[in-house]
């Protein structure tokens, strides 16, 4: 077992870092509204949505790794403050712009900044005694913020452009994170890296790849959800209601996992939840002509999303009680969330926006089979 950090952070530092990380991840809740508006306003093509998501998610992975490295060597207030200002500047610069040649680099730099901001939350959470509880609070806070903003955006008009309204919200979040950085301690350093080897075995790679596939399939649905609603004739106001309802259900799912997770078997729970996610994708199609049905399925989908994620950590700890493999979990999840939407984009370009939903449903079915048949491995 890895020893607990010698100098745990204070409650104020933890709360501030969670707020900063939540501001950085606001983009995940705004994506359906933002990307749908970009397509409607002719700024990008439908098939380019997945590519734009991939660029930003990969940049977030790299930014989080860079942020951890920077926090080892530099003051937290400077690192986080600069990252917040850069994030605000990138989103403001995107206003009025169109075309992948312009938008892709700007979203890439925004993703790097978001990753650095997230690093502050990851480091602070890693230095508290109850990591699971702090992680649950982080999930709840970030998702509540996303739900509130996603619900408000359709009713706010900035210069008649829904795209620019969403970008303004993201810019304000970056500015808030930069201001909140002043409340951080001068130093917010992660624990010294563990030099042990052998964390990535066949069993742990299976679990890590499963985590990446699950979140990647979820994000593929999420990225194209706004466009899917538009395809079936739903107005922007309904889109905001569906997205915010899904986000609130995610909070409930995360808290339910934190409360009852220890009583459930990890692999079997993942299998059942993946099967449920596949069924919910099918129910989106079955109920596509009924607004109430879409809302109910959106709520269930959000609950399954965040209820399932903690069980991947439990699965990894079953495989590697030394908790080395679990350190790679976030990287694999974000990697899946970065790559699979691009694959979904290829399918959308070849067929229609329905293809993104169908591809995700197939991935959920594969994951349900693999996780159920996998055998626990101890070390």
C-alpha positions in Angstrom: 0.0 0.0 0.0 1.1 3.5 -0.8 1.5 5.6 2.4 -0.7 8.6 3.0 0.8 12.0 2.3 2.6 13.4 5.4 1.0 16.8 5.0 -2.8 16.5 4.2 -4.4 19.6 2.8 -6.8 21.8 4.7 -10.5 21.8 4.2 -10.3 25.3 2.5 -7.6 24.1 0.1 -9.6 21.0 -0.8 -12.8 23.0 -1.4 -11.0 25.6 -3.5 -9.3 23.0 -5.6 -12.6 21.2 -6.1 -14.2 24.4 -7.3 -11.3 25.1 -9.7 -11.4 21.6 -11.1 -15.2 21.9 -11.5 -14.7 25.1 -13.5 -12.3 23.3 -15.7 -14.7 20.4 -16.4 -17.6 22.7 -17.1 -17.0 22.1 -20.8 -18.1 18.5 -20.4 -21.6 19.6 -19.4 -21.8 22.4 -22.0 -20.5 20.2 -24.9 -23.9 19.0 -26.2 -25.2 22.6 -26.3 -22.0 24.1 -27.7 -21.3 21.6 -30.4 -24.9 21.4 -31.5 -25.0 25.2 -31.8 -21.7 25.2 -33.8 -23.2 22.8 -36.3 -26.5 24.7 -36.5 -24.6 28.0 -37.1 -22.4 26.5 -39.8 -19.2 26.8 -37.9 -18.3 23.1 -38.2 -19.8 20.1 -39.9 -21.6 17.2 -38.1 -18.8 14.8 -38.9 -16.2 17.2 -37.3 -17.9 17.2 -33.8 -16.1 14.0 -32.7 -12.7 15.4 -33.9 -13.2 18.5 -31.9 -14.0 16.6 -28.8 -11.0 14.3 -29.3 -8.6 17.2 -29.6 -9.8 18.8 -26.4 -9.9 15.6 -24.4 -6.4 14.5 -25.5 -5.2 18.0 -24.6 -6.9 17.7 -21.2 -5.0 14.4 -20.5 -1.7 16.1 -21.4 -2.6 19.2 -19.5 -3.4 17.2 -16.3 0.0 15.4 -16.5 1.8 18.7 -17.2 -0.1 20.3 -14.3 1.0 17.7 -11.8 4.6 18.2 -13.0 4.3 22.0 -12.8 2.8 21.8 -9.3 5.9 19.8 -8.2 8.2 22.6 -9.2 6.2 25.9 -9.1 3.8 27.7 -6.8 0.2 26.6 -7.1 -1.2 30.2 -7.3 0.9 31.0 -10.4 0.3 27.7 -12.2 -3.4 27.6 -11.6 -3.9 31.4 -12.0 -2.2 31.5 -15.4 -4.0 28.4 -16.6 -7.4 30.0 -15.7 -6.5 33.2 -17.6 -5.4 31.2 -20.7 -8.7 29.2 -20.6 -10.7 32.4 -20.4 -8.7 34.0 -23.3 -9.1 30.9 -25.6 -12.9 30.8 -25.2 -13.2 34.5 -25.8 -11.0 34.3 -28.9 -13.3 31.5 -30.3 -16.3 33.9 -30.3 -17.3 34.6 -33.9 -14.8 32.1 -35.3 -15.6 29.1 -37.6 -13.7 26.3 -39.3 -11.6 23.5 -37.9 -8.4 25.2 -38.9 -9.1 28.0 -36.4 -11.3 26.2 -33.8 -9.2 23.0 -33.3 -6.0 24.8 -32.1 -8.0 27.1 -29.8 -9.9 24.1 -28.3 -6.6 22.3 -28.0 -5.0 25.1 -25.9 -8.2 25.4 -23.9 -8.0 21.6 -23.2 -4.4 22.0 -22.0 -5.4 24.7 -19.6 -8.4 22.7 -18.4 -6.1 19.8 -17.7 -3.8 22.0 -15.6 -6.8 23.3 -13.6 -8.0 19.7 -13.0 -4.6 18.8 -11.7 -5.1 21.0 -8.7 -8.2 19.0 -7.7 -6.5 15.7 -8.3 -3.5 16.6 -6.2 -5.6 18.0 -3.3 -7.9 14.9 -3.3 -4.9 12.6 -3.3 -3.7 14.2 -0.1 -6.8 13.7 2.1 -7.4 10.6 4.2 -10.9 9.8 2.7 -10.1 9.9 -1.0 -13.3 8.1 -2.0 -15.5 10.7 -0.2 -13.5 13.6 -1.6 -13.8 12.2 -5.1 -17.6 11.8 -4.7 -17.9 15.4 -3.6 -15.8 16.5 -6.6 -18.1 14.5 -9.0 -21.2 16.0 -7.3 -19.9 19.6 -7.4 -18.7 19.5 -11.0 -21.9 17.9 -12.2 -24.2 20.3 -10.4 -22.3 23.2 -11.9 -22.6 21.7 -15.4 -26.3 21.1 -14.9 -27.0 24.7 -13.8 -25.1 26.2 -16.7 -26.5 23.7 -19.3 -30.1 24.5 -18.1 -29.5 28.3 -18.3 -27.8 28.5 -21.6 -30.8 28.0 -23.9 -32.6 30.9 -22.3 -29.7 33.3 -22.5 -28.8 35.1 -25.8 -25.5 36.9 -26.3 -25.4 38.6 -29.7 -28.0 36.1 -31.0 -25.4 33.3 -31.1 -25.9 30.2 -28.9 -22.2 29.3 -29.6 -20.9 32.6 -28.3 -23.1 32.4 -25.3 -21.7 29.0 -24.3 -18.1 30.3 -25.0 -18.8 33.2 -22.7 -19.9 30.9 -19.9 -16.7 28.9 -20.3 -14.6 32.0 -20.3 -16.2 33.2 -17.1 -15.5 29.8 -15.5 -11.8 30.2 -16.5 -11.7 33.7 -15.0 -13.3 32.5 -11.8 -10.7 29.7 -11.5 -7.9 32.2 -11.9 -9.4 34.3 -9.1 -9.9 31.3 -6.9 -6.2 30.4 -7.3 -5.4 33.2 -4.9 -7.0 31.2 -2.1 -4.7 28.2 -2.7 -1.6 27.8 -0.5 1.7 28.9 -2.0 2.6 25.2 -2.6 0.3 22.4 -3.5 2.6 19.5 -4.3 1.6 15.9 -5.2 3.1 13.1 -3.2 6.4 11.7 -4.5 6.0 9.3 -7.4 5.9 5.6 -6.7 8.9 3.8 -8.3 7.3 0.3 -8.1 6.9 -1.6 -11.4 4.5 -4.2 -12.6 1.2 -2.3 -12.3 0.1 -3.0 -15.9 -0.6 -6.7 -16.1 -3.0 -8.4 -18.5 -5.7 -8.3 -15.9 -5.2 -4.7 -15.0 -5.0 -3.7 -18.7 -8.3 -5.4 -19.2 -9.9 -3.4 -16.5 -8.3 -0.1 -17.6 -9.3 -0.6 -21.2 -12.8 -1.4 -20.0 -12.9 1.9 -18.1 -11.7 3.7 -21.2 -14.3 2.0 -23.4 -17.1 2.7 -21.0 -16.4 6.4 -20.6 -15.6 6.7 -24.4 -19.0 5.2 -25.3 -20.7 7.5 -22.8 -19.0 10.6 -24.2 -19.8 9.5 -27.7 -23.5 9.6 -26.9 -23.1 12.8 -24.9 -21.2 14.6 -27.7 -23.8 13.9 -30.3 -26.9 14.0 -28.0 -27.6 17.7 -28.8 -27.4 16.9 -32.6 -29.5 13.8 -32.1 -32.3 15.8 -30.5 -32.1 18.4 -33.2 -32.4 15.6 -35.8 -35.7 14.5 -34.3 -37.1 18.1 -34.1 -36.6 19.1 -30.5 -36.0 22.8 -29.8 -32.9 24.2 -27.9 -35.0 24.8 -24.7 -35.8 21.0 -24.5 -32.2 20.2 -25.2 -31.2 22.2 -22.1 -33.8 20.5 -20.0 -32.8 17.0 -21.1 -29.1 17.7 -20.6 -29.5 19.3 -17.2 -31.8 16.5 -16.0 -29.2 14.0 -17.1 -26.5 15.9 -15.2 -28.6 16.0 -12.0 -29.1 12.3 -12.3 -25.3 11.9 -12.5 -25.0 13.5 -9.1 -27.5 11.1 -7.6 -25.7 8.2 -9.3 -22.3 9.2 -7.9 -23.7 9.7 -4.3 -25.5 6.3 -4.6 -22.2 4.6 -5.6 -20.4 6.3 -2.7 -23.2 5.2 -0.2 -23.8 1.6 -1.4 -20.8 0.8 -3.6 -18.9 -1.3 -1.0 -21.8 -3.8 -0.8 -21.8 -4.6 -4.5 -19.4 -6.8 -6.5 -17.3 -4.7 -8.8 -17.1 -6.7 -12.1 -20.7 -7.9 -12.0 -22.0 -4.4 -11.2 -20.1 -3.0 -14.2 -21.5 -5.7 -16.4 -25.1 -5.0 -15.3 -24.6 -1.3 -15.7 -23.1 -1.6 -19.2 -26.0 -3.8 -20.2 -28.4 -1.2 -18.8 -26.5 1.5 -20.8 -27.0 -0.5 -24.0 -30.7 -0.9 -23.2 -31.0 2.9 -22.6 -29.5 3.7 -26.0 -32.1 1.4 -27.5 -34.8 3.2 -25.5 -33.7 6.6 -26.8 -34.7 5.3 -30.3 -37.9 3.7 -29.1 -39.0 6.9 -27.4 -37.6 9.4 -29.8 -41.1 10.8 -30.7 -42.1 11.4 -27.0 -40.5 14.2 -25.1 -41.4 12.7 -21.7 -39.8 9.4 -22.6 -36.6 11.1 -23.8 -36.4 13.0 -20.4 -36.9 9.7 -18.5 -34.2 7.9 -20.5 -31.8 10.9 -20.1 -32.2 10.7 -16.3 -31.6 7.0 -16.2 -28.6 7.3 -18.5 -27.1 10.0 -16.3 -27.6 7.9 -13.2 -25.9 4.8 -14.8 -23.0 7.0 -16.0 -21.6 8.1 -12.7 -22.9 5.2 -10.6 -20.7 2.9 -12.7 -17.4 4.7 -12.8 -16.3 4.1 -9.1 -16.6 0.3 -9.7 -13.7 0.4 -12.1 -11.4 1.5 -9.3 -12.7 -1.3 -7.2 -12.1 -3.8 -10.0 -8.5 -2.5 -10.3 -7.9 -2.8 -6.5 -9.1 -6.4 -6.6 -6.5 -7.1 -9.3 -3.7 -5.0 -7.7 -4.2 -4.4 -3.9 -1.1 -2.3 -3.9 -3.1 0.3 -5.8 -0.5 1.0 -8.5 -2.7 0.2 -11.5 -5.5 2.5 -10.2 -3.2 5.4 -10.7 -3.6 5.0 -14.5 -7.4 5.0 -14.4 -8.1 8.6 -15.2 -5.6 8.6 -18.1 -7.4 5.6 -19.7 -10.8 7.0 -19.1 -9.9 10.3 -20.7 -8.1 8.5 -23.5 -11.3 6.6 -24.3 -13.3 9.7 -24.0 -10.9 11.4 -26.5 -10.7 8.6 -29.1 -14.1 7.0 -29.3 -16.0 10.3 -30.3 -13.6 10.6 -33.3 -14.6 7.0 -34.3 -18.2 8.0 -33.8 -17.6 11.0 -36.0 -16.4 8.7 -38.8 -19.6 6.7 -38.5 -21.7 9.9 -38.4 -20.0 11.1 -41.6 -20.7 7.9 -43.3 -24.3 7.4 -42.1 -26.1 9.8 -39.8 -26.0 11.1 -36.2 -27.8 7.9 -35.2 -24.6 5.9 -35.9 -22.9 7.5 -32.8 -25.7 6.1 -30.6 -25.6 2.7 -32.2 -21.8 2.4 -32.0 -21.9 3.2 -28.3 -24.6 0.7 -27.6 -22.5 -2.0 -29.3 -19.5 -1.1 -27.1 -21.6 -1.3 -23.9 -22.7 -4.8 -24.9 -19.1 -5.9 -25.5 -18.0 -4.4 -22.1 -20.9 -6.2 -20.4 -19.7 -9.5 -21.7 -16.0 -9.0 -20.9 -16.5 -7.6 -17.4 -18.9 -10.4 -16.5 -16.6 -13.2 -17.7 -13.4 -11.8 -16.3 -12.0 -13.6 -13.3 -10.7 -11.7 -10.3 -6.9 -11.8 -10.0 -4.9 -11.2 -6.8 -1.3 -10.3 -6.4 
